[in-house]
Amino acid sequence: MTLKELLQQYDANILKIIAREHGIEPKNTPKNTLTDLLARKLAERDEVERALTRVGSAEREILGLVQRAGGEIATSVLENSLKKSKQIAPSAKEPAIWRLRQAGGDPNYKGKPKLKDAAAHLTLIGLAFAREVIQRSYGSKQVIGWELGRYLIIPPEIRALLPSFVEDKPAIKSEPARSVSGSARNFQRDLSRYWSFVRREGKLDMTTQGWVYKKTTTELGKALGWNDKSKLDEKNNSYFFFLRRMLGALSLMNTEQVSDWNAILPTTFAASDEKNFWALPPAERVKQSFAAYLDTTTWNELRIPKGTYGLDHRRPAPQQLKTARRVVIEKIKPRGASAWVALADVIDDLRLGNYEFLFPRSKNAPAYGYSSNYSTPYYNSNNSYGVTYNNITDEATGWDLVEGAIITHILTGPLHWLGLTDVGFDGDTPIAYRLTAMGAWLLGLGTEIQITEAGGRVVVQPNFQIVAMEPIADQVLMTLDEFTQFEGGDRALTYRLTRESVYRGQRTGWDAARMIAYLEEATHTPLPQNVKRSLEEWQALHERVTIRRGVTILQAEDAATLDELFANATVAPKLGRRVGADVALADEKAQAVNNTLRDADWLAVFTRHGQTDAPASVATDVEGNVTLVHRTPSIYAYEGIEPFAERIDARHARITPASVAAATKQNLSVPTMLARLRQVHRGEIPAKLITRLKAWGKYYGGAKLGALTLLEFRDDQARGELLDDPELKPHLERFEAGNRPLARVRAESLARVKELLAERGVDIREWNEK
């Protein structure tokens, strides 16, 4: 805001006081005219220099903080910063729960000022002005008096004439005690291995809570070459989680992109590369990864501060985080790229100059308000994110715990993982960062970086091990992933050809001849003869049996029925070829075949892709007789009952004691049998059959019958003491029966127990005696 715009906010009477302070007689002068006169007068160099002679130590520090903030600072931040130097007097102690909002300051204070007094004096002498006075619920004040306001501003006309009051903080001169270098190359390598794993497996399934399954994380760890199993936990390892989210942000997993804040992310992802990301030069991939992070909603920094309520990691992040990340990036640029920078200094820069970069504050406030977390922006009803951070007692503490933690995370998390920053530590606590050469380039502070992918070697050894030595292109490694097993390594990566890996490659179009040609091209030498011979032998073995997926099979009731269908001139072209007496393999999609049959008045039982439960296709009676409802039953109907039922003919089976006993020997439990039967059963299973099936499967197990001798004591304390008695202890044991203090007497010890209890004055009565 300009000086004139700031002055126009003030009450006319305040402007008159300021005018007289600067030698202007305001009598009978309209406010607009007075504002013009003051704006010209206060911006004169002589007037600024005269004002500087009246600046005290507290006001000098205030001016320095406003300058460091870029000319405008939130007064709540200003007050918290000044408390550390003890230049201002503490505010009067306020009530614990309710507090009256601040009144005006005294521009003519004496002694150590309060902040509002020092700010009022800076306004009086024409160096700094308030903006956005807090609106109170008991009034509708629209102009500023001597109130502190939400912001304190040095207008640009004055700022240009002021000397610098900012104390330069030197960069960290020595290396931190421990540092970890960022590596864009390593991140791209991990990203490509993760993507190759998903492509190889065909899909990546999530739990209902939205995390990768533990079994899958183990396999992923092998693919990434990680030996540390503690890394393999998305919930607690942010880098592991970040890799998956970045694959989504780069459109390399095709169901990750969701823009609706309320939408739950899907639970199955598949590898995709429609934009040919992996064909790009490595430096360009780093650049696009950085851009994707800045513009993604798949990564949510709001979950980083501890004690968060109201976040779901499956949901996309709010759009405001895109702006917040860029604010942090712009703030670190002026600090350059050549030295270590303290994280505390960057946090202070943002606190002073971009206080509301993440959580905007309300312009209005009630006359009274809570002083706890309920009145801070970190409570869900006070922010647009619906998030609450626990254990925050005031706004100043909250800024360190929330914004401070998120700034630290951006610099030491995503930017470090992407290879743009090195991180310095004191113990396990990050305390500093330094831009890498790649980071300097992407932030516009250095020259373009090229990542070398040529000059390395690929060697195939007679023991079927393949060694890829850096520098080598990710494209080569991703190709090897298609038909080899990754074994690990860093600068020299090792892979192995196995029968299983070659078979996996064949399923995606890599026959032996193509593998041999690729490996000889990559190594620039013929393959070892034993390796080449084994690849050709495995190819021959694999070709002996062919498995076709996603085909359309038509099964008729019998051969005569299929003959009739092939004799139908309308239906026959859709049936494909006969592959059995009553089975045809159609070339058309299943839906097209079904439509043709229906048009010809043939009603087929249609099993859709992915439907594996054949619902309502089986009926049973209390004797265990099973009837398959359809004349040509679904194969999934057979599958549902076959493990525990004896087949009689094509449409009939029987559940018997022998068939159930045989199933239990194969570790098929009775609950599993019942669950499978319910999946295919039409209506409810007869209750009597359920009872019989449980009996035949020994569902309730065995039981023992015998007589017990029990003692019931006066109370639990008496029982406890007698059970601990050295003489009684070998003959008694505690018997749990709710609140009754019982103990079991060993049969052979009954007489001895009676003697010992009598010695201790215990009167023993029979159970039925009163």
MARGULUM-198701 format. One record per residue (C-alpha): x, z, y; residue in three letters. Coordinates in steps of 0.05 Angstrom, whole numbers, plus 5000, padded with zeros to 4 digits. Each point is the difference from the previous one (the first is absolute). Layout:
BEGIN
XZYALA ...
END
This chain:
BEGIN
500050005000MET 502349865071THR 501150545051LEU 493749795038LYS 495850014937GLU 502450704984LEU 498650255070LEU 492949724998GLN 498450494943GLN 501150615044TYR 495050405040ASP 500149815074ALA 501750715021ASN 506149994954ILE 502349345030LEU 499550315070LYS 504550574978ILE 505149514971ILE 499649575063ALA 501650595047ARG 505850184954GLU 502949315015HIS 498649975074GLY 493549625000ILE 494150285040GLU 493849874956PRO 494750225050LYS 494049525001ASN 503749524953THR 495749694945PRO 502550124929LYS 501749274987ASN 504149955063THR 503450664985LEU 501749764930THR 503349375029ASP 504050405050LEU 502450494948LEU 501849454950ALA 504649675051ARG 503050655025LYS 501650314932LEU 503449374976ALA 505250015057GLU 507050154977ARG 501250525054ASP 493650364981GLU 502050014926VAL 506950275017GLU 496950545044ARG 495350194943ALA 506050064952LEU 503050555043THR 493950424985ARG 500349924924VAL 501450644960GLY 503350054932SER 493450014962ALA 497549395038GLU 506649644989ARG 499250094925GLU 492849765005ILE 502249375035LEU 505349874947GLY 494950074944LEU 495149535035VAL 505649505011GLN 502050054927ARG 492849874980ALA 500049365041GLY 496550265062GLY 493950324968GLU 499450614955ILE 494550404968ALA 499950685033THR 499050364934SER 506649694976VAL 503350175066LEU 498050734994GLU 502550064929ASN 506749695019SER 500950455060LEU 498750634959LYS 506649894964LYS 504050025064SER 496050585029LYS 499949675068GLN 492650145009ILE 496150644996ALA 495650094938PRO 492649905010SER 495650625001ALA 498150244931LYS 493449694979GLU 494650284955PRO 501149874926ALA 493849584988ILE 497149775067TRP 504049815060ARG 498349765070LEU 503149335017ARG 505550005053GLN 498450075075ALA 504049685056GLY 507450135014GLY 503350295062ASP 504349495036PRO 503150555043ASN 501950474943TYR 505550525005LYS 504850194944GLY 499949684931LYS 494249514997PRO 494849854947LYS 499849274981LEU 493749885041LYS 503350315060ASP 506349574994ALA 495949374989ALA 495750175061ALA 506350075042HIS 502849334976LEU 493449695021THR 500350345068LEU 507049725014ILE 497949324974GLY 504149914936LEU 495150074942ALA 492549974992PHE 494650184949ALA 495649534961ARG 493650124962GLU 498050715020VAL 496450344942ILE 492549935009GLN 496550664989ARG 493250084967SER 497650465057TYR 501149485054GLY 501049275015SER 506350015042LYS 502549295010GLN 505950115047VAL 506450394993ILE 502050625038GLY 506250394981TRP 498249974926GLU 505449824951LEU 496349424969GLY 501249704931ARG 506149595024TYR 505350075053LEU 502649355030ILE 505749795044ILE 497249365031PRO 504449384995PRO 501249975076GLU 503050714998ILE 503549924933ARG 504149425027ALA 502850455055LEU 501650614958LEU 506750174969PRO 500050124925SER 498650724979PHE 500649834926VAL 505550354962GLU 503049494953ASP 500450244928LYS 506149734965PRO 499249644934ALA 502250374938ILE 507549925001LYS 501650194928SER 497149754935GLU 494550444972PRO 502150444941ALA 496649514953ARG 497349315013SER 496149494959VAL 500849265017SER 493949565005GLY 500449354959SER 495349425012ALA 503049664939ARG 498250594955ASN 492950035026PHE 498949264988GLN 502950084930ARG 495450584984ASP 494149625029LEU 501549394957SER 500950414937ARG 493450365012TYR 496549335011TRP 503349704938SER 497550594959PHE 492849905023VAL 500449254988ARG 502950114930ARG 494750524982GLU 494449575028GLY 496950575041LYS 501350695028LEU 494550514985ASP 498750625041MET 496950674980THR 493350175030THR 503950425050GLN 503749385023GLY 507050134970TRP 504049594951VAL 499350274929TYR 505850444976LYS 501449554941LYS 500549415047THR 504650365047THR 504950124943THR 500249254985GLU 500549855075LEU 506050485004GLY 503549594946LYS 498449365037ALA 502850295065LEU 506250274965GLY 498550725019TRP 502750534954ASN 497250585040ASP 493050124972LYS 498350465059SER 499549375043LYS 494349744958LEU 494250355034ASP 496149645054GLU 496650635023LYS 506550365017ASN 505049435008ASN 498249625063SER 505049444988TYR 497049844932PHE 493149985032PHE 502649605059PHE 502549444954LEU 493149884972ARG 496750035068ARG 505049505029MET 498649514944LEU 492850035023GLY 501849945074ALA 504149374983LEU 494249714959SER 504250034938LEU 494650404964MET 493549655011ASN 494950565004THR 503850485046GLU 497649725066GLN 493950405024VAL 498350085073SER 493850444997ASP 501750735014TRP 494550234953ASN 501749544942ALA 503350294938ILE 505749564977LEU 499249644933PRO 502950304937THR 503249374971THR 505349585034PHE 503249344980ALA 506449665023ALA 499349425048SER 504749585042ASP 495549495035GLU 504649985061LYS 506549894959ASN 503050645027PHE 505450034947TRP 502449305017ALA 501850225071LEU 507250175021PRO 501250754990PRO 500850155074ALA 493349675014GLU 496850424945ARG 502750635034VAL 497249765066LYS 493149874970GLN 500250674964SER 501350355066PHE 494549625035ALA 495250154942ALA 501550755006TYR 498650005075LEU 493449634989ASP 497650314935THR 494350484987THR 502350114928THR 505050545021TRP 497250625034ASN 504850455038GLU 494450495015LEU 500850274929ARG 507250215012ILE 498950675037PRO 498550554951LYS 493350354994GLY 495849395014THR 492549984989TYR 495649395004GLY 504849454975LEU 499349584938ASP 506449624980HIS 495749454969ARG 497049815067ARG 503349555051PRO 503250345060ALA 496649995068PRO 501949415045GLN 502950475053GLN 506150124957LEU 502449295013LYS 500650165074THR 503150684986ALA 505649694958ARG 501649505055ARG 500450565052VAL 505250354957VAL 503949354991ILE 500049855075GLU 502350715016LYS 506349964956ILE 502249335028LYS 503050285065PRO 504450474959ARG 503849404972GLY 502749854932ALA 507250244997SER 499750764990ALA 496350564966TRP 493950255038VAL 497050694991ALA 492849964974LEU 498450595046ALA 501949575061ASP 495449434979VAL 494350494987ILE 501150295070ASP 500049295030ASP 493249864970LEU 497350695016ARG 501849915073LEU 498449265010GLY 494849844946ASN 496650664987TYR 493549684978GLU 502949424961PHE 496450224937LEU 494550505019PHE 496549855066PRO 497850625038ARG 493150085030SER 499649935075LYS 494550525005ASN 500250724981ALA 494950585003PRO 501050575047ALA 501450444940TYR 503149794934GLY 502950254935TYR 507450124998SER 500749874925SER 500649364961ASN 492749855013TYR 501749795071SER 506149574983THR 500049264984PRO 502150194929TYR 493050224981TYR 495649454970ASN 494450025052SER 505249925056ASN 503349364975ASN 497749314980SER 503250044930TYR 495650564973GLY 506450374979VAL 501450755004THR 507050294996TYR 500050724977ASN 504150595026ASN 500449745071ILE 498950555052THR 500949605064ASP 501349295025GLU 507450105013ALA 501350234929THR 495649454974GLY 504049465035TRP 506450214965ASP 496550074932LEU 496049355004VAL 502849495049GLU 507150264990GLY 499449954924ALA 497249295005ILE 505549765047ILE 505250294953THR 496649664941HIS 499849315034ILE 507550035015LEU 502350314935THR 494749724954GLY 497449285008PRO 505549775048LEU 505350314955HIS 496949724936TRP 499649315031LEU 507550055015GLY 499550065075LEU 502750715010THR 505250464971ASP 497950734996VAL 504350615014GLY 498550674968PHE 501550735009ASP 499150244928GLY 493549674979ASP 497149965071THR 500649335037PRO 502950125069ILE 502349315025ALA 499349254990TYR 504349405016ARG 497749275001LEU 503249564947THR 502449305019ALA 493549734970MET 495950515041GLY 503749815064ALA 498549264988TRP 492550114986LEU 499350455062LEU 503449485044GLY 506350415009LEU 504849594958GLY 501749324971THR 496249694942GLU 502150254931ILE 500849574939GLN 499850284929ILE 504749634954THR 496949794934GLU 505549524977ALA 506750144967GLY 497750454943GLY 500149834926ARG 495350014941VAL 503350114932VAL 496549964932VAL 503850384947GLN 499849914924PRO 496550684992ASN 494049705038PHE 501550395063GLN 499749645066ILE 504050265059VAL 498149795071ALA 505550185050MET 498650055075GLU 499149655047PRO 494549644963ILE 493249735021ALA 493750414986ASP 496949364975GLN 505049984943VAL 498750724982LEU 492549905002MET 500749404954THR 504150414951LEU 494550535002ASP 495249494971GLU 503449954932PHE 505150574996THR 499850764999GLN 503150335062PHE 504950564981GLU 502550255067GLY 506049985045GLY 501749955074ASP 505349505021ARG 500049714929ALA 493049964971LEU 499149954925THR 494449664961TYR 499149884926ARG 496849444960LEU 495650294946THR 494949694953ARG 494550375038GLU 502449785069SER 500649284978VAL 493050034971TYR 497550285066ARG 503449415036GLY 496849504953GLN 493150255019ARG 501549805072THR 502849324985GLY 507350144983TRP 501649674933ASP 507050054969ALA 502349335027ALA 498250205072ARG 503450684993MET 506449684973ILE 500149485055ALA 499050525055TYR 505350484974LEU 505149454992GLU 498649775071GLU 500550715027ALA 506550154962THR 503149305008HIS 502150044927THR 496949894931PRO 496550594968LEU 503650374943PRO 497949644936GLN 496950624968ASN 495650125062VAL 497849275003LYS 498549994925ARG 496050655003SER 495849745058LEU 498349374961GLU 498350414937GLU 495550475039TRP 496549405030GLN 498649734931ALA 497350674976LEU 495650095061HIS 496949314990GLU 497550154930ARG 493950385028VAL 496449825064THR 495450495035ILE 495149705049ARG 496950445054ARG 493649895039GLY 497149484952VAL 492649864986THR 498150134928ILE 493149824973LEU 498050344934GLN 493749774963ALA 496150404949GLU 502449544944ASP 503049314989ALA 493249674997ALA 498350265069THR 506549735029LEU 498749334966ASP 493349975035GLU 503250145068LEU 505349464991PHE 494449524980ALA 496750125068ASN 502449445046ALA 499050435063THR 503450634973VAL 505749704959ALA 504449765059PRO 500450715025LYS 502050314933LEU 507249754996GLY 502849994929ARG 498250364937ARG 505350514979VAL 496150334943GLY 493749924959ALA 495850365052ASP 504850025061VAL 501549495055ALA 505350025054LEU 497049725064ALA 504049665055ASP 494850195053GLU 499150675034LYS 495550494963ALA 494749995055GLN 499449244996ALA 499250024924VAL 494850555005ASN 496049615053ASN 499949384955THR 497750404940LEU 494550335041ARG 497649325026ASP 499449774927ALA 495950634983ASP 505650354964TRP 500750735026LEU 507150244988ALA 502850705001VAL 504849935058PHE 506150455004THR 503249965068ARG 507450045016HIS 502150735001GLY 493650244965GLN 502650384939THR 494550494983ASP 494249574973ALA 494550465027PRO 493450084964ALA 502249584940SER 499550524944VAL 494350424972ALA 500750584950THR 495550474961ASP 500850734978VAL 503049794933GLU 505849645034GLY 497549294988ASN 502549535055VAL 496749355020THR 503249515048LEU 494349765044VAL 502249285011HIS 500249494944ARG 507049825022THR 502750665025PRO 505450075053SER 506950144973ILE 500050615046TYR 493950274963ALA 504149984936TYR 505950315035GLU 495750595025GLY 497950234930ILE 505049704950GLU 505150575002PRO 494950504971PHE 494749574966ALA 500049604934GLU 498149265009ARG 494349774954ILE 498949295027ASP 500349625065ALA 494550415032ARG 500150664963HIS 504650594990ALA 499450734980ARG 503150645026ILE 501750444940THR 503850654987PRO 505649594970ALA 500549515059SER 500150585050VAL 505250384960ALA 504449384997ALA 499449925076ALA 502050725013THR 506249904957LYS 501949435048GLN 499650525058ASN 493349745025LEU 496250625023SER 492550124993VAL 499049995077PRO 503549325002THR 495649734944MET 493850225037LEU 502449725066ALA 501449324968ARG 493350004966LEU 496450175065ARG 503449405034GLN 496849514952VAL 493750374980HIS 493149795022ARG 496450625027GLY 501850714979GLU 503750144935ILE 495550394953PRO 501550745007ALA 500150104925LYS 505349464992LEU 504350345054ILE 499550654960THR 501949654935ARG 505849635032LEU 502750655027LYS 499350324931ALA 503449424964TRP 505650025050GLY 501050764994LYS 498850035075TYR 499050755001TYR 505950134953GLY 500250574949GLY 498350735008ALA 502050654967LYS 495350564979LEU 502350704994GLY 498750725019ALA 503450335059LEU 500950735016THR 499350115075LEU 500950615043LEU 496450065066GLU 503350495048PHE 497250385060ARG 502949515050ASP 505649505009ASP 504950525025GLN 499250414936ALA 500849374958ARG 506349815038GLY 503350674991GLU 498450054925LEU 502449284988LEU 506650195032ASP 500650644957ASP 506349904956PRO 496450264938GLU 493549625009LEU 503049355026LYS 501949714930PRO 492950094975HIS 495849765059LEU 499249365040GLU 495949845061ARG 493449644987PHE 497149635059GLU 492450045007ALA 498249965073GLY 499950675033ASN 499750414936ARG 506550384986PRO 500949804926LEU 506050034953ALA 500749714930ARG 502450474945VAL 504249704944ARG 496250104935ALA 505850334964GLU 501050485059SER 492950275008LEU 501350684969ALA 506450105038ARG 496749805066VAL 494550514989LYS 505250554989GLU 503949825062LEU 493949955044LEU 497550674974ALA 506750315020GLU 498949735070ARG 493050305004GLY 496249354993VAL 493250104967ASP 498749394956ILE 492849814986ARG 497149434961GLU 497749395040TRP 492650134989ASN 500450745019GLU 497550195069LYS 
END
